[in-house]
Amino acid sequence: MPTAMPSKRCLWAALLALALPSLAGAAPAGYVKRLIPLNAPPVALAFDAEGTLFALENADGNVAQLRVIPADGEADASFPIEGGNESSFFIGGMAYDPVGDRLLISDNTTSNGRLYAVSKTGVQTDLEVRLPGMMGIPGIPGIAGIAVRSSGEIFVTTAPFGSPGELRQVDRETGSASLVLTVPELDLGFGAGLAFDQNGDLIVQDADAELFAGRLQRLPIAASGGGLTFGAPQPLLSGMTSSAGVIVDSENDIFTTGVGGLYRISGVPLSEGSEPFDASVYATAVAFHAGDAPFEPFAGPTGGRLAFMGDFGFDPQTHDDFITLLTPAAAEDFNSDGKVNGEDLALWAANYGAPAAQRQQGDADADGDVDGHDFLRWQRSLAAPASLAVGVSASSAVPEPPASVAFLLAAAPFAWQTRKRR
Protein backbone atom coordinates (compact mmCIF):
# COMPACT_ATOMS: atom_id res chain seq x y z
CA MET A 1 0.00 0.00 0.00
CA PRO A 2 1.47 3.42 -0.91
CA THR A 3 2.25 5.78 1.89
CA ALA A 4 0.07 8.90 2.06
CA MET A 5 1.87 12.17 1.42
CA PRO A 6 2.07 14.40 4.51
CA SER A 7 0.24 17.69 4.40
CA LYS A 8 2.13 21.00 4.28
CA ARG A 9 0.86 21.68 7.79
CA CYS A 10 2.41 18.45 9.06
CA LEU A 11 5.68 19.20 7.24
CA TRP A 12 5.84 22.54 9.02
CA ALA A 13 5.20 20.72 12.29
CA ALA A 14 8.04 18.27 11.65
CA LEU A 15 10.46 21.08 10.84
CA LEU A 16 9.47 23.01 13.94
CA ALA A 17 9.81 19.93 16.14
CA LEU A 18 13.41 19.55 14.95
CA ALA A 19 14.24 23.24 15.21
CA LEU A 20 12.66 24.12 18.53
CA PRO A 21 13.57 23.03 22.05
CA SER A 22 10.90 21.90 24.46
CA LEU A 23 10.24 25.09 26.41
CA ALA A 24 8.82 24.70 29.88
CA GLY A 25 6.63 27.74 30.05
CA ALA A 26 6.76 29.95 33.09
CA ALA A 27 4.49 32.95 33.37
CA PRO A 28 6.20 36.27 34.10
CA ALA A 29 6.08 37.76 37.58
CA GLY A 30 2.64 39.05 38.48
CA TYR A 31 0.63 36.43 36.59
CA VAL A 32 -0.74 33.13 37.89
CA LYS A 33 -0.42 30.24 35.46
CA ARG A 34 -2.88 27.37 35.56
CA LEU A 35 -3.10 24.31 33.28
CA ILE A 36 -6.52 22.89 32.43
CA PRO A 37 -6.22 19.24 31.27
CA LEU A 38 -8.32 17.97 28.36
CA ASN A 39 -8.97 14.58 26.83
CA ALA A 40 -7.43 15.52 23.47
CA PRO A 41 -5.34 18.37 22.06
CA PRO A 42 -7.30 21.64 21.88
CA VAL A 43 -7.53 23.23 18.44
CA ALA A 44 -9.67 26.32 19.10
CA LEU A 45 -10.66 28.52 22.06
CA ALA A 46 -13.27 31.20 22.83
CA PHE A 47 -14.70 32.95 25.90
CA ASP A 48 -18.36 33.91 26.07
CA ALA A 49 -19.64 37.15 27.63
CA GLU A 50 -19.88 35.60 31.12
CA GLY A 51 -16.32 34.29 31.09
CA THR A 52 -17.07 30.64 30.33
CA LEU A 53 -14.26 29.17 28.25
CA PHE A 54 -15.06 26.88 25.33
CA ALA A 55 -12.41 24.58 23.86
CA LEU A 56 -12.64 22.42 20.77
CA GLU A 57 -10.75 19.17 21.12
CA ASN A 58 -9.09 17.69 18.06
CA ALA A 59 -11.60 15.79 15.94
CA ASP A 60 -11.72 11.99 15.90
CA GLY A 61 -12.78 11.39 12.32
CA ASN A 62 -15.41 14.01 11.59
CA VAL A 63 -16.48 14.62 15.21
CA ALA A 64 -14.83 17.14 17.52
CA GLN A 65 -15.71 17.67 21.17
CA LEU A 66 -16.74 21.08 22.47
CA ARG A 67 -15.63 21.30 26.10
CA VAL A 68 -17.23 23.80 28.49
CA ILE A 69 -15.00 25.24 31.22
CA PRO A 70 -16.80 27.43 33.78
CA ALA A 71 -14.99 30.47 35.12
CA ASP A 72 -14.66 28.89 38.57
CA GLY A 73 -13.86 25.29 37.73
CA GLU A 74 -12.39 22.57 35.51
CA ALA A 75 -13.59 21.29 32.14
CA ASP A 76 -17.28 20.47 32.56
CA ALA A 77 -19.78 19.41 29.90
CA SER A 78 -18.81 18.11 26.46
CA PHE A 79 -20.81 18.23 23.22
CA PRO A 80 -20.03 16.57 19.85
CA ILE A 81 -19.62 18.86 16.82
CA GLU A 82 -19.72 17.20 13.39
CA GLY A 83 -17.76 18.30 10.34
CA GLY A 84 -19.17 18.45 6.84
CA ASN A 85 -17.00 15.61 5.56
CA GLU A 86 -17.77 12.00 6.49
CA SER A 87 -14.19 11.17 7.45
CA SER A 88 -12.51 14.38 8.60
CA PHE A 89 -13.06 17.72 10.28
CA PHE A 90 -10.31 20.32 9.79
CA ILE A 91 -11.08 23.11 12.26
CA GLY A 92 -9.79 26.52 11.26
CA GLY A 93 -10.93 28.56 14.25
CA MET A 94 -13.69 29.50 16.68
CA ALA A 95 -15.15 32.79 17.92
CA TYR A 96 -17.93 33.87 20.23
CA ASP A 97 -20.86 35.74 18.65
CA PRO A 98 -22.34 38.06 21.33
CA VAL A 99 -25.35 38.95 19.19
CA GLY A 100 -26.50 35.35 18.83
CA ASP A 101 -24.92 34.23 22.14
CA ARG A 102 -23.38 31.33 20.23
CA LEU A 103 -20.09 30.05 18.87
CA LEU A 104 -18.92 30.24 15.28
CA ILE A 105 -16.68 27.35 14.16
CA SER A 106 -15.00 26.99 10.77
CA ASP A 107 -14.54 23.72 8.87
CA ASN A 108 -12.10 23.52 5.97
CA THR A 109 -12.50 19.91 4.81
CA THR A 110 -14.94 20.70 1.99
CA SER A 111 -14.44 22.58 -1.28
CA ASN A 112 -16.15 25.55 0.32
CA GLY A 113 -15.17 26.76 3.75
CA ARG A 114 -18.04 26.14 6.16
CA LEU A 115 -19.01 28.21 9.17
CA TYR A 116 -21.08 26.45 11.82
CA ALA A 117 -23.24 28.35 14.28
CA VAL A 118 -23.22 26.31 17.49
CA SER A 119 -25.20 27.03 20.64
CA LYS A 120 -23.46 26.84 24.00
CA THR A 121 -25.19 23.50 24.54
CA GLY A 122 -23.92 22.03 21.28
CA VAL A 123 -26.92 22.59 18.95
CA GLN A 124 -25.37 23.00 15.51
CA THR A 125 -26.57 24.73 12.32
CA ASP A 126 -24.73 25.20 9.04
CA LEU A 127 -23.93 28.73 7.89
CA GLU A 128 -22.01 27.81 4.75
CA VAL A 129 -19.58 30.42 3.48
CA ARG A 130 -19.63 30.27 -0.30
CA LEU A 131 -16.76 32.19 -1.81
CA PRO A 132 -16.16 32.96 -5.48
CA GLY A 133 -13.91 30.54 -7.35
CA MET A 134 -10.19 31.09 -7.77
CA MET A 135 -8.12 29.42 -10.50
CA GLY A 136 -11.09 27.26 -11.42
CA ILE A 137 -11.61 25.94 -7.89
CA PRO A 138 -15.32 25.85 -6.92
CA GLY A 139 -14.63 27.55 -3.61
CA ILE A 140 -11.85 28.68 -1.31
CA PRO A 141 -11.07 26.45 1.66
CA GLY A 142 -9.00 27.65 4.55
CA ILE A 143 -10.99 29.94 6.86
CA ALA A 144 -8.20 30.95 9.20
CA GLY A 145 -9.56 33.69 11.45
CA ILE A 146 -13.04 34.55 12.74
CA ALA A 147 -13.97 37.71 14.63
CA VAL A 148 -17.29 39.36 15.54
CA ARG A 149 -17.44 43.12 16.07
CA SER A 150 -19.34 44.46 19.07
CA SER A 151 -21.90 45.85 16.62
CA GLY A 152 -22.51 42.31 15.29
CA GLU A 153 -20.65 42.12 11.98
CA ILE A 154 -18.84 38.83 11.29
CA PHE A 155 -15.46 38.75 9.56
CA VAL A 156 -13.33 35.85 8.33
CA THR A 157 -9.98 35.53 6.68
CA THR A 158 -8.98 32.81 4.25
CA ALA A 159 -5.55 31.23 4.04
CA PRO A 160 -5.38 28.73 1.15
CA PHE A 161 -1.91 27.41 0.33
CA GLY A 162 -0.57 28.82 -2.92
CA SER A 163 -3.06 31.72 -3.08
CA PRO A 164 -3.27 35.12 -1.37
CA GLY A 165 -5.48 35.35 1.69
CA GLU A 166 -8.62 37.46 1.78
CA LEU A 167 -10.69 39.32 4.35
CA ARG A 168 -14.45 38.89 4.00
CA GLN A 169 -17.57 39.98 5.86
CA VAL A 170 -20.14 37.25 6.44
CA ASP A 171 -23.88 37.90 6.41
CA ARG A 172 -25.17 36.33 9.63
CA GLU A 173 -28.47 35.33 8.02
CA THR A 174 -27.43 33.94 4.62
CA GLY A 175 -23.79 32.99 5.18
CA SER A 176 -22.71 34.84 2.04
CA ALA A 177 -19.20 36.28 2.34
CA SER A 178 -18.50 39.57 0.61
CA LEU A 179 -14.98 40.79 -0.08
CA VAL A 180 -14.01 43.69 2.21
CA LEU A 181 -10.79 44.75 0.52
CA THR A 182 -9.00 43.57 -2.57
CA VAL A 183 -5.90 41.46 -2.07
CA PRO A 184 -3.33 44.12 -3.04
CA GLU A 185 -4.77 46.53 -0.48
CA LEU A 186 -4.61 44.19 2.49
CA ASP A 187 -1.94 41.89 1.04
CA LEU A 188 -2.65 38.91 3.30
CA GLY A 189 -0.31 35.96 3.49
CA PHE A 190 -0.79 32.74 5.46
CA GLY A 191 -2.72 32.45 8.71
CA ALA A 192 -4.49 35.75 9.22
CA GLY A 193 -5.74 35.85 12.79
CA LEU A 194 -8.33 38.51 13.68
CA ALA A 195 -9.20 40.58 16.75
CA PHE A 196 -11.00 43.86 17.41
CA ASP A 197 -9.38 46.56 19.49
CA GLN A 198 -11.25 48.80 21.92
CA ASN A 199 -11.90 51.34 19.14
CA GLY A 200 -13.71 48.78 16.98
CA ASP A 201 -10.85 48.60 14.47
CA LEU A 202 -9.76 45.21 13.18
CA ILE A 203 -6.27 43.91 14.02
CA VAL A 204 -5.11 41.40 11.40
CA GLN A 205 -2.15 39.07 11.86
CA ASP A 206 -0.71 36.98 9.07
CA ALA A 207 2.57 35.40 8.02
CA ASP A 208 4.66 35.42 4.90
CA ALA A 209 3.95 32.04 3.30
CA GLU A 210 7.62 31.61 2.34
CA LEU A 211 9.48 33.07 5.34
CA PHE A 212 6.75 32.45 7.94
CA ALA A 213 7.56 35.83 9.51
CA GLY A 214 4.58 37.38 11.29
CA ARG A 215 3.02 40.75 10.57
CA LEU A 216 0.34 42.94 12.15
CA GLN A 217 -1.94 45.41 10.41
CA ARG A 218 -4.79 47.60 11.63
CA LEU A 219 -7.89 48.07 9.50
CA PRO A 220 -9.75 51.22 10.62
CA ILE A 221 -13.54 50.74 10.67
CA ALA A 222 -16.25 53.33 11.16
CA ALA A 223 -20.05 53.01 11.34
CA SER A 224 -21.70 55.01 8.58
CA GLY A 225 -25.31 55.08 7.36
CA GLY A 226 -26.25 51.80 9.00
CA GLY A 227 -23.18 50.04 7.61
CA LEU A 228 -19.42 50.05 7.95
CA THR A 229 -16.74 51.93 6.06
CA PHE A 230 -13.14 50.80 5.91
CA GLY A 231 -10.02 52.93 5.90
CA ALA A 232 -6.65 52.08 4.41
CA PRO A 233 -4.82 49.27 6.22
CA GLN A 234 -2.11 50.55 8.58
CA PRO A 235 1.05 48.47 9.07
CA LEU A 236 1.87 47.99 12.76
CA LEU A 237 4.73 45.50 12.92
CA SER A 238 6.53 43.02 10.64
CA GLY A 239 9.26 40.40 10.88
CA MET A 240 7.64 38.88 13.96
CA THR A 241 8.46 35.52 15.50
CA SER A 242 4.78 34.98 16.30
CA SER A 243 2.37 34.50 13.44
CA ALA A 244 -0.56 32.33 14.56
CA GLY A 245 -3.11 34.12 16.75
CA VAL A 246 -3.89 37.58 18.08
CA ILE A 247 -6.04 39.12 20.83
CA VAL A 248 -6.42 42.64 22.20
CA ASP A 249 -7.05 43.09 25.92
CA SER A 250 -9.20 45.70 27.65
CA GLU A 251 -6.28 48.15 27.75
CA ASN A 252 -5.65 47.80 23.99
CA ASP A 253 -2.52 45.73 24.62
CA ILE A 254 -1.89 43.21 21.86
CA PHE A 255 -0.90 39.58 22.52
CA THR A 256 0.17 37.20 19.75
CA THR A 257 1.02 33.50 19.53
CA GLY A 258 3.44 31.51 17.42
CA VAL A 259 6.92 30.03 17.60
CA GLY A 260 8.05 30.08 21.21
CA GLY A 261 4.66 30.76 22.80
CA LEU A 262 2.77 33.90 23.78
CA TYR A 263 4.13 37.41 23.18
CA ARG A 264 3.05 40.86 24.35
CA ILE A 265 3.34 43.51 21.64
CA SER A 266 4.17 46.79 23.31
CA GLY A 267 6.18 50.00 23.21
CA VAL A 268 6.34 53.05 20.96
CA PRO A 269 6.89 52.07 18.23
CA LEU A 270 5.38 48.63 18.76
CA SER A 271 7.79 45.76 19.18
CA GLU A 272 7.66 42.05 19.95
CA GLY A 273 9.58 41.09 23.07
CA SER A 274 12.73 39.06 22.49
CA GLU A 275 11.51 36.59 25.12
CA PRO A 276 8.02 35.05 25.06
CA PHE A 277 5.54 36.29 27.64
CA ASP A 278 4.86 32.62 28.33
CA ALA A 279 6.71 29.84 26.55
CA SER A 280 5.38 26.91 24.55
CA VAL A 281 6.82 24.95 21.64
CA TYR A 282 4.30 26.51 19.26
CA ALA A 283 1.25 28.37 20.57
CA THR A 284 -1.69 28.88 18.24
CA ALA A 285 -5.23 29.63 19.43
CA VAL A 286 -5.63 32.39 22.02
CA ALA A 287 -8.68 33.93 23.72
CA PHE A 288 -9.25 36.71 26.26
CA HIS A 289 -12.02 37.67 28.66
CA ALA A 290 -11.86 41.13 30.20
CA GLY A 291 -12.31 41.66 33.91
CA ASP A 292 -13.03 44.66 36.09
CA ALA A 293 -9.34 45.55 36.36
CA PRO A 294 -6.61 45.80 33.70
CA PHE A 295 -4.83 42.64 32.61
CA GLU A 296 -1.60 43.81 34.22
CA PRO A 297 0.89 42.23 36.66
CA PHE A 298 -0.42 41.91 40.23
CA ALA A 299 -3.80 43.46 39.30
CA GLY A 300 -5.62 40.52 40.94
CA PRO A 301 -7.89 37.88 39.36
CA THR A 302 -10.50 40.49 38.43
CA GLY A 303 -7.99 41.69 35.82
CA GLY A 304 -9.29 39.28 33.23
CA ARG A 305 -8.19 35.88 31.91
CA LEU A 306 -6.11 34.91 28.90
CA ALA A 307 -6.17 31.34 27.55
CA PHE A 308 -3.93 29.83 24.89
CA MET A 309 -2.74 26.44 23.77
CA GLY A 310 0.17 24.83 21.97
CA ASP A 311 -0.59 22.91 18.80
CA PHE A 312 0.91 22.58 15.36
CA GLY A 313 0.22 19.77 12.95
CA PHE A 314 -1.31 17.57 15.67
CA ASP A 315 2.12 16.04 16.26
CA PRO A 316 2.49 14.57 19.80
CA GLN A 317 5.80 16.41 20.10
CA THR A 318 4.34 19.81 19.30
CA HIS A 319 0.92 19.94 20.89
CA ASP A 320 -0.47 20.23 24.39
CA ASP A 321 -3.27 18.15 25.91
CA PHE A 322 -4.18 21.11 28.07
CA ILE A 323 -5.05 24.79 28.01
CA THR A 324 -2.82 27.38 29.64
CA LEU A 325 -4.79 29.99 31.59
CA LEU A 326 -3.16 33.22 32.82
CA THR A 327 -4.69 35.60 35.39
CA PRO A 328 -3.05 38.55 37.15
CA ALA A 329 -1.80 37.65 40.62
CA ALA A 330 -3.02 39.38 43.75
CA ALA A 331 -0.79 42.25 44.88
CA GLU A 332 0.20 40.25 47.99
CA ASP A 333 0.91 37.04 46.05
CA PHE A 334 4.58 37.92 45.58
CA ASN A 335 5.59 34.56 44.07
CA SER A 336 2.55 34.47 41.71
CA ASP A 337 1.49 30.95 42.65
CA GLY A 338 -2.18 31.82 43.17
CA LYS A 339 -1.93 31.66 46.96
CA VAL A 340 -1.33 34.33 49.59
CA ASN A 341 0.55 32.49 52.34
CA GLY A 342 3.75 32.10 54.31
CA GLU A 343 5.90 31.75 51.21
CA ASP A 344 4.99 35.30 50.26
CA LEU A 345 5.83 36.50 53.76
CA ALA A 346 9.24 34.84 53.44
CA LEU A 347 9.88 36.85 50.27
CA TRP A 348 8.81 40.04 52.04
CA ALA A 349 11.15 39.29 54.95
CA ALA A 350 14.08 38.46 52.66
CA ASN A 351 13.75 41.81 50.89
CA TYR A 352 12.66 43.96 53.83
CA GLY A 353 14.16 47.45 53.49
CA ALA A 354 15.32 46.86 49.91
CA PRO A 355 15.36 50.07 47.84
CA ALA A 356 13.97 50.20 44.30
CA ALA A 357 12.08 46.98 45.02
CA GLN A 358 9.88 45.10 42.55
CA ARG A 359 6.39 43.82 43.27
CA GLN A 360 7.63 40.22 43.30
CA GLN A 361 10.09 41.11 46.08
CA GLY A 362 7.34 42.04 48.52
CA ASP A 363 6.33 45.55 47.41
CA ALA A 364 2.56 45.04 47.67
CA ASP A 365 1.66 48.73 47.43
CA ALA A 366 4.00 49.42 44.48
CA ASP A 367 5.73 52.38 46.16
CA GLY A 368 9.24 51.16 45.35
CA ASP A 369 10.24 49.70 48.71
CA VAL A 370 9.49 46.75 50.96
CA ASP A 371 8.29 47.90 54.36
CA GLY A 372 5.65 47.46 57.04
CA HIS A 373 2.86 48.81 54.85
CA ASP A 374 3.41 45.85 52.53
CA PHE A 375 3.36 43.48 55.49
CA LEU A 376 0.01 44.86 56.64
CA ARG A 377 -1.45 44.36 53.16
CA TRP A 378 -0.19 40.77 53.14
CA GLN A 379 -1.61 40.18 56.63
CA ARG A 380 -5.07 41.51 55.72
CA SER A 381 -5.21 39.42 52.55
CA LEU A 382 -4.64 36.09 54.30
CA ALA A 383 -8.35 35.55 54.96
CA ALA A 384 -9.59 37.20 51.77
CA PRO A 385 -10.49 34.55 49.15
CA ALA A 386 -11.36 37.31 46.68
CA SER A 387 -7.66 38.10 46.41
CA LEU A 388 -6.84 34.63 45.17
CA ALA A 389 -6.61 33.33 41.65
CA VAL A 390 -9.68 31.80 40.01
CA GLY A 391 -9.99 28.11 40.83
CA VAL A 392 -7.91 28.19 44.02
CA SER A 393 -9.88 27.51 47.17
CA ALA A 394 -9.37 29.55 50.31
CA SER A 395 -8.50 26.40 52.28
CA SER A 396 -5.68 25.45 49.90
CA ALA A 397 -4.49 29.04 49.55
CA VAL A 398 -3.89 29.81 53.24
CA PRO A 399 -1.97 26.93 54.80
CA GLU A 400 -0.31 27.16 58.17
CA PRO A 401 3.13 28.73 57.59
CA PRO A 402 6.21 26.73 58.59
CA ALA A 403 7.84 27.46 61.95
CA SER A 404 10.49 29.75 60.45
CA VAL A 405 7.88 31.84 58.71
CA ALA A 406 5.65 31.84 61.78
CA PHE A 407 8.57 33.39 63.65
CA LEU A 408 8.87 36.07 60.97
CA LEU A 409 5.15 36.70 61.22
CA ALA A 410 5.46 37.32 64.96
CA ALA A 411 8.62 39.41 64.71
CA ALA A 412 7.84 41.47 61.60
CA PRO A 413 5.63 44.17 63.20
CA PHE A 414 8.23 44.71 65.94
CA ALA A 415 11.02 44.99 63.38
CA TRP A 416 9.01 47.51 61.38
CA GLN A 417 8.32 49.69 64.39
CA THR A 418 12.00 49.52 65.41
CA ARG A 419 13.05 50.57 61.91
CA LYS A 420 10.59 53.49 61.95
CA ARG A 421 11.93 54.87 65.26
CA ARG A 422 15.52 55.06 64.02
PyMOL commands that set and color helices and strands:
alter all, ss='L'
color gray80, all
select helices_A, chain A and resi 8-19+183-186+301-303+342-350+359-361+372-381+385-387+394-397+403-421
alter helices_A, ss='H'
color red, helices_A
select strands_A, chain A and resi 31-37+42-47+53-60+63-69+78-82+91-97+102-107+114-118+124-128+143-148+154-158+166-170+177-179+190-196+202-207+214-219+221-224+227-230+234-240+242-248+254-266+271-272+278-289+305-310+322-328
alter strands_A, ss='S'
color yellow, strands_A
deselect
rebuild
show_as cartoon
